[in-house]
Amino acid sequence: MAVNIVESCMVTPPSGATPPTEALWLSNLDHMFREYNPMVFVYRRPPSRHGPKDFFSPEALKAALSKALVPFYPLAGRLAPDGAGRMEIRCSGDGVLFVTARTDATLDDMGDLAPSDQLRRTLVPSAEYSSGHAGVLVMLQVTFFKCGAVCLGTAFHHMVSDGRGFIAFINTWAAMVRGAGAAVPPPPFLDRTLLRARSPPKAPLDHAEEYGWPRGAEQPNKPKPPFATAIIGVSKHQVEALKRGAGVDGRKVPTFTALSAHAWRCACMARGLAGTETTRQRTAADARSRVRPPLPACYLGNALVRAMAVATVEDVVFGPLHATAATVAEATDRLTDDYVRSQVDWLEQCKGYREGSGVGRWDIPDTDLYVVSWLGLPYPEVDFGWGRPAFVGRATMRIAGAVYLVPRKRGGGGGLDVVVAMEPETLKRFKELFCEDIMRYSLAHGTKHYSSKL
C-alpha cells in the first residue's frame, strides 16, 4: 500500500504555558522499556450523506494537541542522560511529531489489520535519524483512506509511560478536540520518585528469571527468530463460557486468568513440547493499586511489574483447566507491595538493565508464553468527536510467543481480540486448538457464538 505524506511537522505546547526546562527522573521500571509502542486506531466516516466536512481535520487535531501538551508537557521533551549516565526526560518543549498522509487504498484493502512490519511502516511514523526527529517521544500519523476511513497511528515511547498513562494522554487530546463541554481527564501525576528504590536497596528475592536474563549477563548477539501474527476474535458469550470452564463448580474466574490459561495450554500443544519440560506463562501487571500507599490513578509513568507462572508441560496440557488457571492467578496474587518493592530494589542492584544488556529484554524461550492484557484500558472508547474506533490494535509485534488481549466494541457485541505472534509452523495449529476448545466450552455452557474475523 502506497502512502503519500502530505505534511510532517512538530506540534509544541503554547509558548510560556509550561514550566521552564527541567529534568524528569525516571524510575527503574521506566528503564525496562527502550522502544516505541506502535498502535493503530481505525475510524470509519459517520454514515451521513456526505459525512462531516471536518472529519479528522488536521488543523483541529493539531490545535487540540498543542493544548493537551500543557498538562502532559514531559511528552514534548526528549530523553537524555544525566550526569551519571542515567536516562531522564528533559522537558524541553521541543514537541511531538504529527504527520498527515493519504492513500488510494481502501480500508478493506488492509485485510484484518493483524500486526506486521508493513502496517507499522505505512501507518505509524518512525523516528529515523535521517529525518531530524531522533529522540521524539510521541509520533502521530493521521492517514486518510480512499473510502473515507481514517487511521490514527501512534508511536509512544514506552520509557515515558505504560498504557494507562498513554491512554490518559490520548483521551485528554480527544476531549480537547471535542471542545467545550467535553469531560477532560484529570491532569497527570508526574512524580516518579514514588517508585524509587530504597536506600540501601534490599531485595530479599532474586528476580533474574522474571526479568529474562541473569544479573550482569551480556545481551546475546543473535537474530530475532521469524514469526507470524494472527487475530482471533472471541465473542462476549464465549469469554463468559471460558471463564466458567476455567473455574471450579461453574464459578467464573477473571477474563485474564481464563484466557491466559487457555492460550498457555494451546501454545504448549501446538509447539509439541515434551511433557517433562518446564513452561512459564509470563505477564506484566499494573502495580498502581498493589503498592502501599497506592499510586495515584493518574500516575504518568511505568508501573508494570512482572509475574511468572511455572508448571510442567504435562500439567498444563493434561491437567484440568481450572488448575492451570489457579497457577496463573497465584502468580499475579504474589505481587504485593513487598514483592513489587523487591523487584524495584533488585533492578537497582542490577547494573545491566540501565546499560541495555539482557536484563529487561522480552526475548523468551519457545517453551514460554508472554500474555499482555489491555482489557482494563479504554482503547475502544477514544472518541475525537466523530465516533468510537472500529478497530484498535498493535501495529507490529516484537517476539514470538506473545499474546495480547485487546478489548473491542465492534458490532456492539463486546468481546475481545486475541492477538498472537508465534513461530510460522506453530501458529496455524495454535489457532485450530484455540478455536476448537473455545467452541467446546461454549457448547458446554449453552452458546455457539464465535468470530475469528473483523
ABEGO torsion letter per residue (X at the ends): XBBBBABBBBBBBBBGABBBBBBBBBBAAAAABABBBBBBBBBBBBABAAEBAABGBAAAAAAAAAAAAAAAAAAABBBBBBAAGBBBBBBAGAEBBBBBBBBABBAAAAEAGBBBAAAAAAABBBBBAAAGABGBABBBBBBBBAAGBBBBBBBBBAAABBAAAAAAAAAAAAAAAAEBGBBBBBBBBABAAAABBBOBBBBABBAAAAAGBBBGBBBBBBBBBBBBBBBBBBBAAAAAAAAAAABBGGBBBBAAAAAAAAAAAAAAAAAGBBAABBBBBBBBBBAAAABOBBBBAABBEBABBBBBBBBBAAAAAABBAAAAAAAAAAAAAABBAAAAAAAAAAAAABAAAAAGBABGBABBBAABBBBBBAAABAAAABBAGAEBBABBBBABBABBGBBBBBBBABGGAEEBBBBBBBBAAAAAAAAAAAAAAAAAAAAAAGBABBBABX
